[in-house]
Amino acid sequence: MILKKLLDAIEIIDKKGVIDEDHLVEHISNDSREIGEGDIFVAMKGVLADGHDYIQKAKEKGAALAVVDHFTDDEIPQILVKNPRIALADLACTFYDHPSKEMKVFGVTATNGKTSTAYMIRDIFKEAGYEVGVVGTVEVQYKDVSIPSILTTPESIHLQKHLRDMADVGVEVVVMEVSSSAQELYRSRGIDYDIVSFNNISVEHLEQHGTFENYFHYKSRLIRHADEKTAVILNVDAPLIEGLIEKTNGDVFTAGIEKDASIGIEAIDLSTGFAKFNYVVRRAHHSERWSLEPMVLPIQLEVAGYHSVLNAMIAITYGLLEGVDGAVIQKAMQNFSGVERRFELIYNKEYMILDDHFANEKNIAVTLETLCHMEYKNLHLLYAVRGGRGTELNRDNALEMVKWMHKLPLKTFVATRSEEVVTKKDAVTDAELAAFKEVMADAGYDVPVVDDLKSAIDAVWSKVGEEDVFLLAGCQGMDHGAKYVWEALAEESTGDEKSYWMKKIENRIC
């Protein structure tokens, strides 16, 4: 693309050096390691590094131009902008010719359940015959492409490339998890959404945003910035989310399990852990683009958890708004096999082994509430203490666990630092571990801590009996948990059964 067209897409404060606006640009990046001859380098400030310190390296690798928020002494043409992150997003949209305008794009945000909701939406539209792509926490996935994710919402230049690749191979629907970080850092800027939703909110990511107020501010941008043509689905059980009704120009559809919303859930049965319920549209809604008629749609899920009901309520609404037949939705929901590490059933014979990411107090609450409704003998809990997120989150998570302990048939409770599998960024600090142990001690629980994950799994697993539940709980520190379990099962198996476990390991993303 000709440089002039790209420069026309951004707000330029000043220029330095001789800039050839007829130059043909073949690549743009904010990573100097990705720069080649004639590329544009966008210098952005991050938590650990400042891209302005790498301008010289980018020049040496052939960069033709640097986009900066202050001029440097480096001998390379420079474009001065107010915010290089905004510039990168605008450059990306222009460079890849606004691919989101060529597809239906659904944006899902929440503290908990984004991933499960996104995959439910995916499966509804796949069942309806659409070609669907997903951008989220687990992977970027479309057709036979699966790229494991580093960020929930990729950097803007990578996101736009993914969307362009999807559009070019015939993807019709894209389901995106939209994180608070992506909205604060403008990674998702320029996306043309058709439907957006805000499922729930609880304390999370304070290590980045500083305060809960800031977190909610950025989380809610997806809703507050929606335009009149965009359908907005809000879970009004959360007062903060309900308050967004008056703060968006979008076409609002209210949903809730506890409150009298336009869309709701009735007749929930969780006795087996796998929910049956009625999805209900209570009131008709007609606008220029969107409409819903009153209806009752019986739903049966084959994934466990109370939180799956909320996720399904939101996902079903996406399908109905786009005209997907109710019978198709019912089939998609019954066939939905779940998402890795979201109350995932990884073994179910003489006992159950469940795997859940236990990210924050809200996620912990819905997981443990589900276990309260299930029928089994004893609960054996292995918790991977969350690392790199601060003492406050770990204290809050521990306090939430304590609230549920007396309600559960808890027989074994062990914690782990998962030292052999976590990255430096996710390592559990002594202070984080101390915060967890202090809460447990105050509540009368002496929780042993095992440094490595595999040993911890073996220690708890040996205590699991028939009709018991073994819960693998925790975020990054438990990502390898299911793999360890399946490896052990494979070692004890032969023939087809061994092949079955090995295939599950091979297909694992986390």
Secondary structure, DSSP 8 states (H G I E B T S, - for coil): -BHHHHHTTS---EEES---TT-B---EES-GGG--TT-EEE--B-SS-BGGGGHHHHHHTT-SEEEESS--SSSS-EEE-S-HHHHHHHHHHHHTT-GGGGSEEEEEE-SS-HHHHHHHHHHHHHHTT--EEEESSSEEEETTEEEE-SSSS--HHHHHHHHHHHHHTT--EEEEE--HHHHHTTTTTT---SEEEE----S--HHHHSSHHHHHHHHTHHHHT--TTSEEEEETTSHHHHGGGGG--SEEEEEESSS--SEEEEEEE-TTSEEEEEEEE-S-EE-SS-EE--EEEEEEEEEE-THHHHHHHHHHHHHHHTT--HHHHHHHHHH----TTSSEEEEESSSEEEEE---SHHHHHHHHHHHHHS--S-EEEEEE---SS-HHHHHHHHHHHHHHHTTS-EEEEEEE--TTT--GGG---HHHHHHHHHHHHHTT----EESSHHHHHHHHHTT--TT-EEEEE-SGGGTTHHHHHHHHHHHT--HHHHHHHHHHHHH---
